[in-house]
Amino acid sequence: MTQWRKNQFAITISAALIFFGYTLVMPFLPSFVRELGITSKAGVAFWSGLILGCSPLVASLCGPIWGRIGDRWGLKIMAQRATIANALIWFSMGFAQNVYQLLALRALLGLLGGFNTVSVALITQATPRDKVAHVVGTLQGVQIFAAGLGPFLGGILA
């Protein structure tokens, strides 16, 4: 197997796991918000939406910054940083004592995560020119599939 294929495989699997994990929590979040002390239906809906939306919003604002840092320091180190940040922050979310801490951790996830923007750049770096569209299409297809499978299985588990 060529190096660019190994690279494609590793990044695609990593992206699938990150997107799956990111969306797996969606069905659990309203219950967790209730456990953190929010009792009204409107409050649970508000905090669940805010907590879910916070991370992608911050990530979209930080994506260009991480891209610039990746240009300077290297995309591989940025992908490693994002993966480690995702794992540590997701783990920490289980220990949140209130919705403010959970919201702060989700914002931090958006700030430090950013695997999606780095993965596309990293996967195309060593790919032959005539294979780039296929490789990116496969990566994005797997990400979307994993993002759809996460809440489905999360709903079954919840």
Disulfide bonds with the S-S distance in Angstrom:
none
